[in-house]
């Protein structure tokens, strides 16, 4: 498997539902309005077009747009990616124009595109218009100024991310795992889950102090984050446990990635002030697939957690794979990887 690098999505996700800034969405018609090389407004505090998610699995997110065409869909490379099983891979196209005119075009979607409740094939978009994509996701077309955008991005980060490590928090992780599980089942795709745990973490806190423990957690989170794709979800589940959700990733692919993380942690000297230490992590892996179906995302999580416990029992610094036996409604260890 090629190294998975962390990169930013084209469009920041925020959490706010702003009021319209005025007719046409522009707070001050005398402002200089110019799009930069990346398609974003660059001068002054000119408002930037965005979509506010009003319902669906990404409720509260605000996705900034750029000038030109952007696809809306559940595909990982869609510029506006919605984790909604009723959304087609490439569902609709939204086009933002420099003359303040915007429109949306349905791309032959299965469940349709609606503007203010009416089914459309092509429609102009005005500030405040509500766009329904599929059966669940409703988006509101708005404009945000850059100062307002930065402020609400801070609020969104605070509500969805772990403050210590910068990865997603447990609530956000569980919401997206549930949505990704439904997508995987509906579209018969692989979905892998890896649960990591820092070995002997309590001894770190007891012997070296909690500040050293914090440094360990930040470093482990960074090591995992450096090896994943944009569409993967990494969260801190609690304490020293991290959970990684891998869309369209087989059991083999998840095992290779987990092995690379274990090896990197093992070979990294973690320093804080005058102290340096080497640590290891253990991992449990479970994969939802056509051949290994789970009854629910919680059953899949329990299986991966069971695998992690088995890895601890077998000596730590290792991975364990557990497949859920659907007929017996129980978990069973299938393999071990030192």
Secondary structure as GFF3:
##gff-version 3
##sequence-region A 1 338
A	DSSP	beta_strand	13	15	.	.	.	ID=ss1
A	DSSP	three_ten_helix	23	25	.	.	.	ID=ss2
A	DSSP	beta_strand	48	55	.	.	.	ID=ss3
A	DSSP	beta_strand	61	64	.	.	.	ID=ss4
A	DSSP	beta_strand	68	73	.	.	.	ID=ss5
A	DSSP	beta_strand	80	81	.	.	.	ID=ss6
A	DSSP	beta_strand	92	96	.	.	.	ID=ss7
A	DSSP	beta_strand	102	106	.	.	.	ID=ss8
A	DSSP	beta_strand	113	115	.	.	.	ID=ss9
A	DSSP	beta_strand	118	120	.	.	.	ID=ss10
A	DSSP	beta_strand	122	125	.	.	.	ID=ss11
A	DSSP	beta_strand	130	133	.	.	.	ID=ss12
A	DSSP	beta_strand	137	144	.	.	.	ID=ss13
A	DSSP	alpha_helix	146	160	.	.	.	ID=ss14
A	DSSP	alpha_helix	170	186	.	.	.	ID=ss15
A	DSSP	beta_strand	191	198	.	.	.	ID=ss16
A	DSSP	alpha_helix	201	208	.	.	.	ID=ss17
A	DSSP	alpha_helix	210	225	.	.	.	ID=ss18
A	DSSP	beta_strand	233	238	.	.	.	ID=ss19
A	DSSP	beta_strand	241	247	.	.	.	ID=ss20
A	DSSP	alpha_helix	251	266	.	.	.	ID=ss21
A	DSSP	beta_strand	269	272	.	.	.	ID=ss22
A	DSSP	beta_strand	275	278	.	.	.	ID=ss23
A	DSSP	beta_strand	281	288	.	.	.	ID=ss24
A	DSSP	alpha_helix	297	313	.	.	.	ID=ss25
A	DSSP	beta_strand	319	325	.	.	.	ID=ss26
A	DSSP	beta_strand	330	337	.	.	.	ID=ss27
###
